[in-house]
Amino acid sequence: MDHHELEQRVGELERLQLQYSPKKYMKKFVATTTDIYNERRFLNTVALEHKSIEHVAGILVEELAANKKFRRVECLKILKRMLKNRSSEEPFGKGLTRQLFALYQQFVLTGSEEAQGAVSFFIQELPLEEEQLQWLIDHDEESEHIVTRLLHYPERNGQVSDWAREVYLSGKLPDRLPEVLGLVIEEEVPDYVQVDNATLMWAIYHTRCSKGQKRKLILKHLDYEHYAAAVEVARKLNVEEVSKELARYYKDLLVKETDVVEVS
């Protein structure tokens, strides 16, 4: 066996180690988008740590910046699967967050539906920096994906709340009104919110409040005649006090009616 054959054997055996020690061998065997595609079976199935995911995301960002041709949708879908299968639920570092957002910006407005769907997943549960949020707000009328990202922002945020308030007051997004109001309702319902009770109940459902605060808000704004939405929201939240309160109310009415009949 000559030197070349020995080197080839070593390379093949080390490549097998990629599955067992990805952190050690990732940079050696996954260095281009071609490598990402060729190693897709491995990348799609193994639970990888954040550094390995950041490495792959960085390759995509770099080759896009260099305007290189590669299987873009396929590589984005591979990265999406890597994020789904990641080995840790710890928050992403700034480096990975910025890479994922850069990919999102690249495709969410002009990419194919598959590409837009993939990059939307990239930042689905990601707390963003002020500049990144502002970019979303500045482009909210250009993409339904951006609107959904803002409406489902994972935590309370002043920028997002201010955006939602302006959306509500301007009458935009009427078909998503409960989600919009869910961002402006905090501990109490603001005085400027004037909607029917069913919409208000679903808005409370979408708030970032604790379950206990949601319960208080539902009971405070309960409509004792038109209560179907309140009951459904309470069922989804597993809040039994709502049906108990309604039952108490109607039992009291029944007792009063019986007393009136007896007096008559």
FENNOR-V259406 format. One record per run of one state. SS is the DSSP state (hx for helix, st for strand, lp for the rest). FROM is the first residue (numbers start at 1). TO is the last residue. If there is no record, write none. Layout:
ss: [SS:SS]
from: [FROM:FROM]
to: [TO:TO]
//
This chain:
ss: [lp:hx:lp:hx:lp:hx:lp:hx:lp:hx:lp:hx:lp:hx:lp:hx:lp:hx:lp:hx:lp:hx:lp:hx:lp:hx:lp:hx:lp:hx:lp:hx:lp]
from: [1:3:18:22:30:33:39:40:46:50:66:72:86:94:108:113:123:130:139:144:152:158:171:174:185:197:207:211:221:228:238:241:264]
to: [2:17:21:29:32:38:39:45:49:65:71:85:93:107:112:122:129:138:143:151:157:170:173:184:196:206:210:220:227:237:240:263:264]
//
